[in-house]
Amino acid sequence: MTAAIGAGSSGTASAQMSDTMERGARDPDATLRSIVIKSSDRSSYQFSVSGVLTATDAPDDAVESGTATATVSDGVHQYEFSGEFTGFDVSGDPAIRVDGKEFDADSYLDQSVEIIPRGQTTVDVSASGRIEAESPRSDSAKSGENGPESLDRVNGRTLQGTITTPVSLVYTGELTFFDADSEVHFKRDGDRVDAADILPSSMPGGVTVTGEGESFKITTSDQADKVGADTTVEDGTITGTANETATEARYDGNLVSVSRGDATATISSEQKRVICSAPSDSSVEFTINATEAVIYDDAVHETLTTTVAADATERIKFLGEVTSLGVGGVTAEFDSERYPEAAVSARLQTGAVVERTDAFERAASEADGRVRHDPEGIYLVSNTTDDKPSDSTVHHLTDLDRGDEGAITISRHRDSGEVAHVETVYEWKTKFDTTSKVTSETLQLAGAASVQAASVETTTEEYNVPEDRLRSAGDPVTTQGLIDDASDFIGDIWDGLTGVVDSIAGLGENMLQTVIEDSGVDQNDLAVSSGQIVCNSITAIQDLATELINTKYVYDVAKWSDVDLGKVLWKVRLTGYDSVVSVATSDAFAEFGDDDWSCGSCIAIIRLALDVGICGFGVSAFCAGTNWWNLGLGAAPCTVALGALCSLAVATLPDARDLCSAANEPTGWSVC
């Protein structure tokens, strides 16, 4: 049997402690398409979409379950929708425009591929939009039994069945899944196509390598694929020879290192450093370019070129994201989102794989809403820890019978396909768009004979927050950047923290200065803004917090049991990250845990997580990176719980305690 073609089917993860990638829209309804149907006579129509569908100027009863059905006479009907059309029938001669362009309902299936089986073959195929099977137009094709007519329609996007003769698949959008139980060949526009190219690439990252004949090695955190014959790819590692003619490759995840011989430049996103190491027998020139700046020898550079002595290592700070690395004549320019359409394909393909599980079938059939299959309606968090990749796929719900928002989350191990967690969540919103109530329905898979036999555990949480606090929820936090004058370093921090320190008995300026000095935190990593210590790197926030906890002050001055460590940690923030991915994967939060802590430390961590900016795009990444689903909890409980807390301008103690309960304690946190 051939392997199913889909996201994650090519290559394996490279060795990384933990790497997380999140893909999806911040607002699943932010990008909507339009359709206008105009007729001077009487015309009838019916069309269905893979995502949301709303009548903006059409009869109120025209839309039901993602399908619009109506008759227009000497008038205009208008709709907004997302995704692709999964069906379209018209009677009459209306003028139709989609996204402002003319649309022909008879020819909107504008993509095709021919499947040529070598014998009796069972196939399973889906697209992002409508898909149909036809007899090939080739004169040499032999029609007969077990052709197009033998493929059963599962839904508007999926066909399954057994064929023995060639079949032409016509569709709109892109193919998202293909599986066959024996060898098949493919043709597109009459030309032979490799099986690996039937689905669009799901690798959004791109790297271009140039040089003067040197050999190179590039490691990535997930999968990689060559673009041409000049490179070799294995286990997420790209090797080849760098020439004046650029060598290209694609990858998923993050680019980790670039090597030429024994010289290596490694990117540490957690530390915001590029670690440049030269071999023992020669010095090497390194070049670093970042989106914001490179800091070296107390100077700020747009591009830094420096020589590292033989058998030496330099750790060079950067701000923003590294965009190119040069190592001894080999230059690699890269962007993890060079091909944004591939990130869309990754979500669609992973969603199609999940859709074929018994877990999804049950969750979708029992959901009080319609499952979205458009790219905007699918959110994906991929996490690789110790070479073990896992995916958590969130399908948003629409046309809900209860709640204002809903989603089905399924977490599964990529290599084995084992489903670890299934949960459907419904949220109710206030007029300020904050969460007022959450209901979670989780399948109890442990010990169940099958997914269908698993019981459902339902929990409901309500968040009653005063209106004045709701108004201020989500206010942005801005910083003033790095401090300019290192000589006033401690004074600036102390002046900004007087309000907090006043409430912590025995903690004075000298003690805080000792803590900062003993922590060894780079002054370039710290600033003060709005009365808070602002950290620019993971290691800074980790070292500073750890030293605050371990200092003798906690034990000898105030006695640890009397110290509200949360009041200290709550004043430590992280800035400089567009997403919380690097926070989640750094293990910084786990490092805060200490058996001597009370549960207050756990509450402080939750508050710290909120301050870091987890209330934005990175909620799911944080939950994935801290491996909450390893406990069978899945991504949704973490996402929903933090999302609900984010509705509170300040995390209240009872809510944080709930999050720190034994049932929700993340891996490695033994503090509660």
N, C-alpha and C positions, 0 to 999 in steps of 0.2 A: 504494500500500500504506500502511495506517495504521501509525503507530509503535507498538511494543509499550508497553503500560502497565505501569510498574513504577518502582521506586526510581530517582531520578535522571533521570526522563524529562521533568520540567517545570522550566524555568528553567536558568540557567547560573550558574557561580560568579562572585562579585564579585571585584574586583581585590584580591588579598592575596598577600604574599610566600609565606607558607606557613601552612596551617591544617589541623589534624588533629582528627578526631573518632573516638573509639573507642566501640564499643557491644558489649556482651556481658556474660555473667555471669562473675564472678570464679571461681566454681566451677560448671561446667556441670551438675553433679549435685546442686546445693544445693537446688533447688526441684523436688520430686517430687510427683506426684499419686497418688491411691490408688483402687483399685477392689476392691469386695467382692462376690462372687457366692455367694449362699446358696440352697440348694434342699432342700426336705423330701422330694422325690421324685428321680427320676433326670433330670438335665438335662445337655445337652451345649452347649458354646460354643466359638467361635473368634473372637478379635479381634486386630487388629494396630494398632500405634501408630507415630507418626512419629519418636519418640525412643527413649529407653532403656526396657527392660521387664525387671522382675525379679520372680520369684515369692517372696513373703515367707511365704506359708502355702498352698502348692499343690504338686502333684507336681513333683519335680526335673526331669523331662523334659517338662514342660508348655510351656516357652518355647524357641523356636528362631527366630532371625533376626527378632526384634521381633514375633513372633506367638505367642499363647498358645492352645493347643488342649487341652481336657480335658473330662472328665465328672465331675460332682459329684453324689453321692447322699447325701441326708440329712446334709449337711455344709456347710462354708464354705471357699471359696478366696479368697486375697487376693494382690494384686499392687501393686507400685509402678511408675509409668511417668512419662514426660514427653511433652509435645506433645499431639497430637490423635489420635483414633481414625481409622485409614485403612480400617477394615473391621470389621464386627461382625455375627456370625450366632449365633443361639440356637435350640436345640431343647429344648422343655419350657417350664416356667414358673418360672424362677429369679427371686429378688429381687436386683436389682443396684443397688448404690450407688456413685457416683463422687464422690470428694471429699466424702463424707458425705451426698450428695443422691441421691434416687431417680433412676434412669436407665432410659429405655425404649429398648431396642435397635432398635425398629421406627420410632422417630421422632427419633433423635439428629441427623439431618441437618436442622437447624433454621434454616438460612439459604437464601435463594433469590434468583435474579435471572433475568430473561427476556432472551434475545438475539433481536433481530428483524433478520434480514439483509435487504438491499435487492435481493439477487440471490444468485447462487452465491458463497459466501464460505468461505474456509478459516480456521478458528479454532484457537487454542492457548490453553488456560486451565488454571490450577492453583489449588489452595486449600491451606491449611495442614493440613487434614484431608481426610476422604473427600469426593469429589465425584461426582455422578451427573447424567445428562441425562435429562429427561422431556419429554413433550409438555405444552405450556402448558395450564392449566385454563380459560383464557378461551374462552368459547363462540365468539368471533369468530376464534379461531386456526384456521388451516387446516393439517391434518396431511397428510402425504404423504411422498414419497421425500426423501432427504437431510435427515431430521430427526434426532431424538435417536439413532436406531439407527446413524447414519453416523459418529458420533464414536467413535474408538478409544480404548481405555484404555491409557495408557502405564504408569501405576502407580495406586495408590489415590488419589493426589492430582491426577492430570493427565489431561486429555482432549484429543484432537486430531482434526481431521477437517474435512470440507467439508459445509456445510449450505445449504439453500435456503429452508427454512421455519423459523418460530420454534421456539426450544428453551428450556426452562426448566432452569437449573442449580440443583441443590439440593446443599448442602454443609454441613460443620461447620467451625467456626473462622472463617477469613477468606480472601478471595481474595488470591492473592499474585502472579498474573501473568495478563494477557490480551493477546492479539494477534490481529488480523484483517487479511486482505489487501484488504478493501474496506469500505465504510461499513456500520456496523450501528447500531441503536438499542437502548437498554436500558430495561427497566421493572423496578421493584421495588415490590411490593405494589400493582401496577396503575398506578403513577405513573411518568412519564418520568424517567429519570436521565441526567445528563451523563456522557459517557465518562470524564471526569477524576475522577468520583466513584465509579467502579466499585470501585477499590481503596481501602482506607483510607489516610488521610494518612500519609506517612512523615516528616513534619516535627514533631519533638517540641518545638521552641521556640515560645514564645508571647510577644507583646508587646502591651501595651494603652497607647494614647496618648490623653491628654486635654489640653485647653487652652481658649482663648477665641477661636477662629477663626483661629489662626495656621497657616501652612503649615509642613510639616515634611518632613524626609528622614531615613530610617534606613537604614544600610548593614549588611549581614550578610556573613559570610565564605563563605556557600554559597548555598543556594536560599531563596526566600521565596514565600509564597502569601497572597493576601488572604482575609479572612473577611468577606464582604459586599461592598457596592459603594462603600464610602467611601474606598478606597485604590487605588493603582496600583502594580503590582509589575513590575519589569523587572531582569533580571540581578542578582537578590539584593538590589535596592534598593527600599525601600518609601517611597512618597510619598503625601501626602494633606493634609487640613486637620484640625487638632486642635480638637475641640469639647468641651463639657461631657459630651455623650454619648460614651462611650468608643469609640474606633476600634481594631479588633483586626486582627492579622495573625499568621501562623505563619511559622516559619523553621527552617532546619537550620543546623548549625554554631554560630557565635557571633555575638552582636550586637557590631558594631564601633564604630559612631558614631551620634550623634543630632544633627541640625542644625535650626536655625530661622534661615532666611536665611543670613547669612554667619557666624553664631555656631555653633560646633561643639564637642561633647564627644566625645572619642575614647578608647576603652578600650585601654590597652596591657597585655595580660596578662603579657607578658614582663617589663615594668618594674614591674608592680603600680602603675600610675599611671593617672589620668584626666587627659587633656590638654585643658584648657579654653581655647578661643581666642575672643576677642571681635573683631568687625569694627573697621575703622579709624575709623568715625564715631560709635560709641556703646559705652558699657559694657554688660555683660550679667550677669544674675544666674544662677548655676549651682547646682544642688542635686544632691548625690551621696548615695546610700544603699548600704551594703555589708553583707554577712552578718556580718562580724566588727567592723570599725571603719574609720573614715576618719581619717587623721592629717594635721593641718594646723596650722601655727604652733605646733609642739611640744605640741599638745593632741589628745586622742583624742575623736572624735565618733561617735555612732551615725548621725546624719544631718548632713551639712554643707551649709550654704547660704552662698555667698560671691559677691561681685561682682568680676568681672574688668574692669579698665580697658580703655578703647578701644585697639585695636591692640596688646593685650597677651595673653600666654599664661601660664597657670599649670599646673604639673604637680603634681597632688594624689595623695598615696599612699593606697592602700586595702589592707585585709587581708580575705582571704576572696574573695567574688565580688560584683561590683557587681550590684545588683538593680533600681535605678532611676536615671534621669538626668533632671534638669530643665534646660532651656535656654531662658531668656527667656520663661517662660510655657507652654512645651510640656513635658509630663512623660511620660516613657516608662517603664513598669514592665515588666520582662521576666524570663524564666526559660528557660534553654536546655533544660530538662527539664520544662516545664509539662505536656506530654502524653506521659507515659512509654510509653503504648501505641503511640505513633507510632514510638518507637525500636525496639520489637519488630517493628512492621510493616516498618520499613526493613530490618532484618536478613532477614526472611522474603522480602521482595521482591527484595533484592539477591541472596539465595541462589537464588531461583527463576530469575533472569536467568543467573547463573553456571551453574546446573544444565543449561542448554540449550546450553552450549558443548561443542565436541568435546574440549576439554582436560579438562573435568569428567567427561565420559562415560568417557574413557580412565582417568583417575585413579581414579574410583569402581569401575570394573570390575576394576582390578588391585589394589585395596586389600585388605589382609588384615583386613577388618572391615566392618561395615555403616555406611553414612553416615547421620548424624543429620540430620533436617530439621525438628526442633523449634526454637523460638526460643532455648532455652537451649543448644542444641548448635551454634549459629551465632555466630561472632564476626566483627565487621566493623570495619575501620579505613579511614576515608575521608580522603584527603589531597588538598588543593588547593594547588598551587604554580604561581605565574604564570598563574592562570586555567586551569590544566590539572588537572581532577579525576581521581583514580584511586581504585579500591577494591581492598582486599585482603580476601577472604572466606575465613574458616577454618571448615570443616565438621568438627566432631569426629566421631571414629569410636567405635563401640561393638561389642560382641560380637567382640572382637579375637582373632585367632589367634596373635598375637605382640605382646609388649610389654604395658604396663599402660595406656598412653594412646596415642592416635593422632589425627592430623588431616590433612586435605587443605587446602592453602592455594593459592588462585589469585589472582594479582594481574593486574588489567586496567585499561586506560585507559577511563574512563567514556564519553567522547564517541565514540571510534572503536570501542570494544568489543574492541580488540586485547588479546590475552592476553600478558602480559609474563613470567609465571613460573608454573610448576606444580610443586608439591612435596608429597610425602606423608612424614610424619614419625611415627616410633614412639618412645616413651619407656618406659624401664624405671625403676621407682621402688624406693627403699629402704623399710625399715619406718618411717623417719622422714619419708616422703613427699618425699624429695629425689630428684633425678635421678641415676641411676647409669650409664645408657647411653642413647645417642641414635642412631637410624639414620635417615638422610635419603635419599629417592629422588627425584631431580630430573629432569624431562624436559628434554632438551637441545634447546630450540626453535630456537636460532640456527643457521641454515643447513639446517634440516630441511625437507623438501618439504611435510610436513604434520605435524599433531600426532600422528597415528597412526604416522608414520614416524620420529618423534623417538626417539633412544636414551635410556636411563635411566642416570644416574650415581648410584651408591650410595656413601654415606660413613657410617662408624660411628665414634662417639667414646665412650670410656668414661671415667667420672669416679670414680676410686678415692679416696675421702675417708675419713680415720679416723673412727671412730664418735663420738669425743668432739666432733669438729668438726661432725658431722651433727646432734648434739643441739642445738648452739648456732646452727645455721643459721636465719636468718629472725628472730632476736631483734629486737624493735622498737627503733627509735631515737627517743628523746624529747628535746625541747629545753626550755629554761627560758624561752623567749620572748625578747623584746627586752631589751637591757640598760637598767637604770633610771638609772644615773648616768653621764652622758657623760664626766664629768671623770676617771673611772677606766677609761675606754674601752680604752686601750692596755694598761694594767696587767692588766686582766681577761683580755684575749686572750693576753698574753704568759704569764701564770701558767698558763693552760690548755694552752699549747703547749710547755712546757719539755721534755717527754718527746721530742717530735719534734725540736726545735731542737738538743738535745744530740747528735743523730746527724747533723747537717748542719754541717760545718766552716765556721766563719767567719760564720755568720748570727747576729746578735745582736739585742737588743731595739730598738736605735736603727734598725737596718736595716729591721726589720719595721715600725716606726712610719713610716719614710720611705715604704715601699711603700704602706701604707694611706693616708697623706696624699696621695701623688702619684696614687693611683688615683682619688681624688675620690669614693670610695664614701660614700654617705649613712650616718651612724652609726645611723640608724633601721633600716638594712638589715642590721646586723651584731649578733651576740650570741655568747656563748661558752657551750657546754654540753658536759659530759663531755670536756673537753680538746680541743674542736674549734671552729673558726670556723663559725658558723652564719649563712648568708646567707638573707635573706628575699625576695630578688628575683633574677631572671636577670641583670640588669645588674650587680648587686653582685658576683655570683660571676664574671661575665665580666671585669669591670674589675679585680678583685682578682687573679685568676689571671694575667691579661695583664700586670699590673704586676710580679707576682712573677717572671714570665718575662723581661720586658724590663729589669728593674732592672740597674744596672751591677754589682750584687753577682754576678750570674750570670756576667758576663764578666770583671770586674776582680778580684774577691775570690777566688772559689772556682774560676773558670774553668768555663764551662758544661759541658764534657765530664766534670767531676768531680762535678757536682751531681745528686743524685737528686731531680729536680723532683717526682717522684711522691710523695715523702715530705711535700712541702709541700702539693701539691694534694689529697692524700688526706685532709688535715685541713680541707678546705673542703667544707662540706655545704650543701645547699639544703633549706629547710623551708617549710611553709606552702602546699603544693600537695597536693590530693587525688589528682591524677593527674600524670603526667609529660608531658602533652600540651603545656603551655606551654614546658616545657624542650625538647622535641623540635623545636618550631617556631621557636625563638628564634635558631637558628644559633650559640648560645653555644659549643657544643662545637666547631664548625668554627672559631670564632675562636681557640680555643686552639692550633690547628695553626700551625706555623711551620717554615719550611724549615731553621732552625738546630737544630731539635730532633732528638734521637735517637729511636729507637722507644720508649724509655722514656716519652716524653711521651704517646704513644698509649696505652700501658698505663695511665698515670695517668688518662687520660680514661675508659677503661673502668672503672677502679676508682671514679672520681668518679661515673660514671653509676650504678653499683651503690649508692653511698652516697646518691645523690639519692633513691632509693626506687624505682628501676626494677624491683626484684624484686617489686613488687606489681602492681596492676592496669594499670600503664602500659607494660609491656614492649612490646606491639605498637605502641602509639602512638609510643614512642621510635623503633622501627624504621621506622615509616611516616614520621615527621617528618624523619628524617635521610635519607630517600629511598634506602634500601638497594636497593629493587627497581629503581631506575633503572639499576643495573648488571646487571640480569637475575638478581639474587639472590633477589628476592621478600621477603616479610615473614617467612616461616617460618624461614629460616636465622638471621636476627637474633634472632627470638623464641626459638628453641630454644637458640641459643648463649648468649644472656644468661640464659635460664631455667636452663640447666645451671650457668652461673657462679653464679647466685643460690643454687644448692644448696650452694655452698661459703660458709661463714660469712665467709671472706675470699677475694677473688679471688687465686689463685696466679699467679705470674709466667708459667709455661709456658702456662696456659690463656689468659691475657690476650694473650700473644704470638700464639697461634693466632688469636685474634680480630682481631689487628692485622696479620695477614699480608696480602700484596698481594692475594690473592684476595678478602679480605673487607673491604678498605679502603673506607669510605663515601665518597660524593661530597665532594670538597673537603679530604679528609684526605690530605695528601701527606707525612706525617711518617714513615712506616714503610718 
